[in-house]
Amino acid sequence: MTRTRHAHAIIPSPAGVEPVAGEPVALRTGDPLRYRDPRLASLAARWADDLALCTGIGLHPVQDGTGGGGVEIHLVQDASVLPAPVDTHGISPSGGDPSDERYRLTVGARGVRVVAAAPEGVFRALSTLAQMIGAAAAAAGTDAAAVGLEPVEVHDAPRYAWRGLSLDVVRRFMPPAEVRDVIDELARFKFNVLHLHLTDNQGWRLEIPGLPKLTEIGGRGAVGDRPGGYYTRQEYAELVRYAAERFVTVVPEVDMPGHSAAAFAAYPGRLSSADTPIVGQPPMTLDPDDAQTMEFVRTVVESVAGATPGPHIHIGGDEAFGMDEEAYGRFVRQADAMARNAGKSPVAWQEASRGGVGAGGIVQYWMTGDPDAGMLDNAAEHGFDIPPEMLDQIRAGLAHARGDLPRALDAGARILVTPTDHVYLDQPHAEPGPEAQEQRRKTVGLQLYKGLTLEEVQGWDPLALAPELTSEAQIAGVEAALWCETVETFADAQFLLQPRLACVAERAWSPRSVGDWGEFSRRLAERAPTWRRLGWDFFRANSVRWS
Ligand code: TNX
């Protein structure tokens, strides 16, 4: 592994960055973005559009263009020109080959040149180049039409094949245009998974043919009096395609057997062998021994699988409070089998290990640290009115959390790491920012949590989270999570997402050894001009000396 000491402004830090002797290379609006392979045509056009948005520099995609200058992108099979294959760990969310992401980017006397073995590698290289251009454009002043790039040689490949964001579109519905903005931002930082949390107690966000009330009734509301909403099949398909065009795979989640109140509200009397529930009161967990309920679950799982070109779907499994453990296990095993029968590999929250998500599945590990660190004791004081019997159920569930990881590993599952104490992006920002953002900082983010500094989001390691996690071979990848109980507006979401996504990207992509906080924060500072251009309402923490 190359340990780079060269100063650069790239996040996530590439595997290797080596300065090259020579003069800065000029790049200006109007310069060509040249490619030969037709498989790069649409990618080139989309990236040029995004580059213009982010930096103001407008390159022109041309096939087979001749002459010097500009940027050249190439697909090559010649191993001697490609960077050496690196150890990328984990599971590819698209089912592709993780080494397709490696690339080489050269800024030198012959201009700017990208080589990769696959379009995905070219795309990753261009996201690196966009950041170099962004930093140079900011240094050159507003509305610069030309930049000078320092000669450099970058070779790169990810540490983990799965780099995701889990996004709660239930507690606050996120219209497609906003989801697209999130996808764009994920792609800029080399994320490749958007895990959409599509169902929960407060709403059902994906149309399911044959079960129209899920969205008609279940999609009406959100948390409090926020507007509801849902994605039609067509809107959803368009989002999946939009993401795929940016090498982001959508992993849909249907959260079961808990977190299912919206489904109960949509079909009262149908989803329980018990008496018709009163909306929002127990039983609120899906009953694995009720034939009608499991038929419903099968319809949903098959329908979600049908809307998913990727190999994975998420079947939830978290916080089935109050559910008998045996019954929980029966539910999880059936849902797991349904996903597999529908041709998909299941992902589930860590509790599902108690039911037995089988070999080859992915278990999402979130209850890191001390899961019962007194948070519940303070619930009332933060306005969370949790009935005492519910508190006992929650504590009983948390008490089991310690065993989830060894259970999942024993069962042959791989671990997707989403540590609450590092990458729960709905934790409040724990450090001061500018006066203008202090009000928002004190209200956006779940105040129950102790909060996270940017350094805490950036400075951790998947292999130091738990004694049982000792080998990269156990890990599927890294995923951050944004839960939206406290998110009223898209600006609130932006405020929690950045600069934290940048911090998480560094953990998910970069080699283990790079990036202490001081060095990282200098790179982070360089991202501010682009966020300002985009109108992205990022948290301007005082701990960073923003450019
Ligand atoms: C726990 S994390 C949940 C979510 C909440 C979140 C708030 C998980 C699998 N379940 O339903 O939104 O805490 O941080």
Boltz pocket constraint, residues with backbone or C-beta under 6 A from the ligand:
constraints:
  - pocket:
      binder: B
      contacts: [[A, 318], [A, 319], [A, 349], [A, 366], [A, 424], [A, 426], [A, 446], [A, 483], [A, 484], [A, 485]]
      max_distance: 6.0
